[in-house]
Amino acid sequence: MLRLFTALAVPFDIAETLRRRQTGLPGARWRPTDHLHITLSFYG
């Protein structure tokens, strides 16, 4: 399935901070740090 969206990349220092805080959320499925982004619009 093709997923199209417009997004902004998360700066490395912010992505690293988020990565360190990812523990403690049971059942969460985290993506690798280099895949983090902020979705602005999702087209399908």
HUFEN-V588820 format. One record per run of one state. SS is the DSSP state (helix for helix, strand for strand, loop for the rest). FROM is the first residue (numbers start at 1). TO is the last residue. If there is no record, write none. Layout:
ss->{SS;SS}
from->{FROM;FROM}
to->{TO;TO}
This chain:
ss->{loop;strand;loop;helix;loop;helix;loop;strand;loop}
from->{1;5;10;12;21;33;36;37;43}
to->{4;9;11;20;32;35;36;42;44}
